[in-house]
Amino acid sequence: MSRPAPVSPAPPAETADLQAAWRESLRTLLLNWRGMSTVPSGNLYPHQWSWDSAFISIGLARWHQARAQSELLTVFAGQWANGMLPHIVFNDSVPEAAYFPGPSFWQSPPPPAGPPLATSGITQPPIHAGAALELYRRAPDAERARQFLARIYPRMAAQLAYLKTARDIGGAGLLSVIHPWESGLDNSPAWDDPVAALPADASYLVPRRPDIELIDPRERPGGREYSLYVMLSEAYRDSGYSDAYLRHDHPFVVEDPLFNACYIWALESMAEIAGVLSLDGRSYREDAAAARAALADRLWNQEQGIFQALDLRRDRLSPVVTIGGLAPLLDPGLRSDQAAALRAMLSSDHFRLPDMRFGVPTNDLLAPTLDTRLYWRGPTWVSTNWLLWRGLLSHQFATEAELVRSGVLEAVMTAGPYEYFDPFDGTGRGSAAFSWTSALFMDMAASPVPPGSHG
């Protein structure tokens, strides 16, 4: 598993630029491989991140199934006994000072409550079952891939059972995130309203930040934001990672449309995987139907025509438009009127899909919070564009899907596999050799253009 993987030839390419970007992306994945899994970035993120590895596994599946499977299995090696899948599995060979907050901050529980590995104490969007099913579908050896599904299925079942039990804080069948980091869209404007009243200043418990030494600070969350992240993490940690504390006392509890779209994808994927394994997956279909109905009822803003995050502590929707509100397109079972409204939103002045050469931005182009260099407040990210592309295809919105795909390809061909991109000029931002950008670019580049699309 630790030996260099065979290098796949580039897919049929329209241009030499695409072939060159494919090769650079492959080199990035080889460079960031750590023997059993891939780090997001060799210097900025030197450990294993949960949904990064799930995305990476999807791209790896086309050229190295063993690595793709290892990517997911090593994430689940950090799973807690209660089923919670942490968002970081720490590499004990990396110095503590290389990343903050590290193992000594999180103080994850030792066995038997926790794994024999240091982890963080929060989770990330549950895309792992969807990724596992993608691996199975792309496997050249169906029987070996079925054996992989049989091995990982109980772990994914425990993950979803934990989420259903501990994170349906609103009681309606939707999951809550309890930290902006759990959403995957760390400093999105979607969290501005829920965090506005929380007490945090720019000096609160934040030691040296390696990220702003390696990357232009203008591209990273600011001092107050990071202080808030530390405060929320510390409060949950000091509760003993208590589910009761989250339900009754934690100040940040939000039903997020992207997180729940991924949850529905996971549930439907588990039902399909259960069928492959000759198991009964009906309960997953039932949970998906309940979450789908709650999503449509609780997070839909009819006037704006988009999904928005619900702050359970203040019982109000976030007033902003972000790419997270488009994520429910990932569900083929989404109501047709809502899918049509999201399609229209994409082409509106808020996102201007037909005009955006470098993919869909994370923030509303009309919003005063738009900052095209600042993390999740404006740049194009390949991960969210991949989810959107997949969702558009599932609703047979082929023209829009191809616009998203071609935008991602153009961004990576222009700048290389950066962490994120300026949506207007394609300038690469953040890490210059980012793994999920590389993996998902390779996936999209190798995917055929759907009939009826242009490009």
Disulfide bonds with the S-S distance in Angstrom:
none
